[in-house]
Amino acid sequence: MIHDSVDAAKKAKGGKSDAAQEQEQMIKGTLSKIKNKLFVMSGKGGVGKSSISANLAVGLADKGFKVGLMDVDLHGPSIAQIMGLSELLDINEARKLIPAQKGPNLKVITMQCLMREADQAVIWRGPAKAGMIQQFVSQVEWGDLDFLIIDAPPGTGDEPLTVVQTIPEAKAIVVTTPQEVALADVRKSINFCQTVKLDVVGLVENMGPFSCPGCNTKISLFKSGGGLTTATKMGIPFLGTLPFDPEVVEASDAGTPIFTKNKSNEFTKALDAVITKIVKQL
């Protein structure tokens, strides 16, 4: 009760409570052990952002990097399904969450692994969401990492803004599909990055042209070239085009990212080239 009163008095005077200061120090301590923080974002849903986040994390881990994958899409977390996670997370002696371990180099945390019912709805306003994202940084035992991949919900609302404020040294990877309806929204995401001074590693175009399995002719379901044109106009690097591939969907639904399942198809080869560019740039 006394500590609560002291905290309330500090808040009334515009200062930070002891709990807020403690969490801030925990966040700084956690981030000091993580070399690169990559924030994967998109202007709209349905562009394959979560599957790219998951496969990007798996691809980096496959190259020997220590990687963390953090799903901050609190209302519609997809990472648990894509990564094949179903168990609740444990807590260590320091009362920190132990992220799910996927192989020797990859740790994962998602809201889905904190809910007892798979279809439970998360009905939260902004402050609650901000608090949870901060806890995903401060109260998770990430340890030393080369990369932290942060999968955000689409748009430029509470979650992306909280990530920027909590992890100011993060850099963005923007995902789009080639058609104009997606590119219009992705331009807003790039403007968001510029407004909040979030460095952009580059833009990835997903669901691009692919080779017909029957005649080997290139097919463009969602047009082509829009990602490169947008990146050039907006003055950010273009990281590459990932072809449309039904096998990516099947692998994600099965809880096995395509990078783990098949390293020889067009999508995986294209993603590996994107990963190489990211590593070189950072």
C-alpha positions in Angstrom: 0.0 0.0 0.0 2.8 2.4 0.9 4.7 1.7 -2.3 1.4 2.2 -4.3 0.9 5.6 -2.6 4.5 6.6 -3.4 4.1 5.5 -7.0 0.8 7.5 -7.3 2.5 10.6 -5.9 5.3 10.3 -8.4 2.8 9.9 -11.2 0.9 13.0 -10.0 4.1 15.0 -10.2 4.8 13.8 -13.7 7.5 11.4 -12.6 7.9 7.7 -13.3 6.8 5.2 -10.7 9.3 2.8 -9.2 7.7 -0.1 -11.1 8.0 1.9 -14.4 11.6 2.7 -13.7 12.3 -0.9 -12.9 10.7 -2.1 -16.1 12.6 0.5 -18.1 15.9 -0.8 -16.7 14.9 -4.4 -17.4 14.1 -3.5 -21.0 17.5 -1.7 -21.4 19.2 -4.8 -19.9 17.4 -7.1 -22.3 18.0 -5.0 -25.4 21.7 -4.6 -24.5 22.1 -8.4 -25.2 20.5 -8.3 -28.6 22.6 -7.1 -31.5 20.0 -6.5 -34.3 16.3 -5.8 -33.8 14.2 -6.3 -37.0 10.6 -5.1 -37.1 8.6 -6.8 -39.9 5.6 -4.7 -40.8 3.0 -4.2 -43.5 0.4 -1.7 -44.5 -2.4 -4.3 -44.8 -3.2 -7.8 -43.8 -2.9 -10.8 -46.1 0.5 -10.1 -47.6 2.2 -13.0 -45.9 4.1 -10.9 -43.3 3.9 -13.5 -40.5 5.1 -16.4 -42.8 8.0 -14.2 -43.9 8.8 -13.3 -40.3 8.8 -17.0 -39.3 10.9 -18.1 -42.3 13.3 -15.2 -41.9 13.9 -16.2 -38.3 14.3 -19.9 -39.3 16.7 -18.9 -42.1 18.9 -16.8 -39.9 19.0 -19.5 -37.2 19.9 -22.0 -39.9 22.9 -19.9 -40.8 24.1 -20.2 -37.2 22.8 -16.9 -35.7 21.1 -16.8 -32.3 17.6 -15.6 -33.1 14.5 -14.6 -31.2 11.0 -14.4 -32.9 8.5 -12.2 -31.1 4.9 -12.1 -32.2 3.3 -8.8 -31.1 0.1 -9.3 -33.1 -1.9 -9.7 -29.9 -5.3 -10.0 -31.5 -4.5 -12.4 -34.3 -1.2 -14.1 -33.5 -0.2 -16.4 -36.4 3.3 -17.4 -35.4 2.2 -20.2 -33.0 0.4 -22.0 -35.9 3.3 -21.4 -38.4 5.9 -22.6 -35.9 3.9 -25.5 -34.6 3.6 -24.3 -31.0 0.8 -25.4 -28.8 2.2 -25.7 -25.2 1.9 -22.9 -22.6 5.2 -21.2 -21.7 7.0 -21.8 -18.4 8.5 -19.3 -15.9 12.1 -19.6 -14.6 13.3 -18.9 -11.0 13.7 -15.2 -11.8 10.0 -15.1 -12.7 10.7 -14.5 -16.4 8.9 -16.3 -19.2 11.0 -19.0 -21.0 10.4 -18.7 -24.7 9.6 -21.8 -26.8 12.8 -23.3 -28.2 12.7 -24.3 -31.9 16.0 -25.9 -32.6 19.4 -24.9 -31.0 19.4 -21.3 -32.3 15.8 -20.1 -32.3 13.5 -18.9 -29.4 9.9 -17.9 -29.9 7.3 -16.0 -27.9 3.7 -15.3 -28.9 0.5 -14.3 -27.2 -1.0 -17.7 -28.3 1.4 -19.5 -25.9 -0.1 -17.6 -22.9 -3.7 -18.5 -23.6 -5.2 -21.8 -22.3 -7.9 -21.8 -25.0 -6.7 -21.6 -28.6 -9.7 -19.6 -29.8 -9.8 -17.1 -26.9 -10.3 -13.5 -28.0 -8.0 -10.8 -26.7 -10.2 -7.8 -26.1 -7.8 -5.1 -25.1 -7.4 -1.3 -25.5 -4.1 0.5 -26.3 -2.6 0.7 -22.8 -3.0 -3.0 -22.1 -1.5 -3.9 -25.5 1.5 -1.6 -24.9 2.1 -3.1 -21.5 2.1 -6.6 -22.9 4.6 -5.7 -25.6 6.9 -4.1 -23.1 6.6 -7.3 -21.0 7.6 -9.4 -24.0 10.9 -7.5 -23.9 11.5 -7.0 -20.2 10.1 -10.2 -18.7 11.2 -12.8 -21.3 14.5 -14.7 -20.9 15.8 -13.9 -24.3 19.5 -14.1 -23.4 22.2 -13.2 -26.0 20.8 -12.9 -29.5 22.2 -11.9 -32.9 18.7 -11.0 -34.2 15.3 -10.4 -32.7 12.6 -10.6 -35.4 9.4 -8.8 -34.4 6.2 -9.7 -36.2 3.7 -6.9 -35.9 0.0 -6.6 -36.9 -0.7 -4.7 -40.2 -1.1 -1.0 -40.1 0.4 1.9 -38.1 -1.5 1.7 -34.8 -0.8 0.9 -31.2 1.4 -2.1 -31.6 3.9 -0.7 -34.2 4.1 2.6 -32.2 4.8 0.7 -28.9 7.6 -1.3 -30.6 9.2 1.9 -31.8 9.0 3.5 -28.4 10.1 0.4 -26.5 12.9 -0.6 -29.0 14.1 2.7 -30.4 17.1 1.0 -32.2 14.9 -1.4 -34.2 15.0 -1.3 -38.0 12.0 -2.1 -40.2 11.5 -4.6 -42.9 8.4 -3.7 -44.9 6.4 -6.4 -46.7 4.0 -5.9 -49.6 2.4 -7.7 -52.5 2.7 -6.3 -56.1 -0.8 -5.0 -56.6 -1.7 -1.3 -56.1 -4.2 -1.9 -53.3 -1.3 -3.3 -51.2 1.3 -0.8 -52.4 -1.0 2.2 -51.4 -1.0 0.9 -47.8 2.7 0.1 -47.8 3.5 3.6 -48.7 1.7 4.7 -45.5 3.9 2.2 -43.6 7.0 3.7 -45.1 5.8 7.2 -44.2 5.1 6.0 -40.7 8.7 4.8 -40.4 10.0 8.2 -41.7 7.7 10.1 -39.3 8.8 8.2 -36.2 12.5 8.0 -37.5 12.5 4.2 -37.8 15.3 3.2 -40.1 14.1 0.9 -42.9 16.3 -2.0 -43.9 14.3 -2.5 -47.1 11.1 -3.7 -48.8 10.2 -7.3 -49.6 7.7 -8.0 -52.3 5.8 -11.2 -51.6 3.5 -13.4 -53.8 5.4 -12.3 -56.9 5.5 -14.1 -60.3 6.1 -17.8 -60.2 7.0 -20.5 -62.7 4.1 -22.7 -63.9 4.8 -26.3 -62.9 3.4 -27.5 -66.2 5.0 -25.3 -68.9 7.5 -23.2 -66.8 5.9 -20.0 -68.0 6.1 -17.1 -65.5 2.7 -16.3 -64.0 1.9 -13.1 -62.2 -1.2 -13.5 -60.0 -0.9 -10.1 -58.4 1.0 -8.2 -61.2 4.7 -7.7 -60.9 7.4 -5.1 -60.3 5.3 -2.9 -57.9 7.6 -3.5 -55.0 10.7 -2.4 -56.8 9.0 0.7 -58.2 7.6 1.7 -54.8 11.0 1.1 -53.0 12.7 3.3 -55.7 10.2 6.1 -55.4 10.2 6.1 -51.6 14.0 6.0 -51.5 14.4 2.7 -49.6 16.4 -0.5 -50.5 14.6 -3.2 -52.4 15.5 -6.6 -50.8 13.9 -8.8 -53.4 10.7 -10.6 -54.7 9.4 -13.8 -53.2 7.4 -15.9 -55.7 3.8 -17.0 -54.9 4.0 -20.6 -53.7 1.2 -22.8 -52.4 3.7 -24.9 -50.6 4.4 -22.0 -48.2 0.7 -22.0 -47.2 0.7 -25.8 -46.7 3.9 -25.7 -44.7 2.6 -22.9 -42.5 -0.7 -24.7 -41.8 1.3 -27.8 -40.9 3.3 -25.9 -38.4 6.6 -26.4 -40.3 8.0 -23.2 -42.0 8.9 -23.8 -45.6 12.6 -22.9 -44.9 12.8 -25.9 -42.6 10.8 -28.2 -45.0 12.2 -27.4 -48.4 15.3 -25.4 -49.1 15.4 -26.0 -52.8 12.2 -24.4 -54.1 11.9 -21.0 -55.7 10.5 -19.3 -52.6 13.2 -20.6 -50.2 16.0 -19.7 -52.6 14.6 -16.1 -53.1 14.2 -15.7 -49.3 17.8 -16.9 -48.8 18.9 -14.2 -51.1 16.9 -11.6 -49.1 18.5 -12.9 -45.9 22.0 -12.5 -47.4 21.2 -8.9 -48.3 19.9 -8.2 -44.8 23.0 -9.7 -43.1 25.4 -7.8 -45.4 23.5 -4.5 -44.8 23.6 -4.9 -41.0 
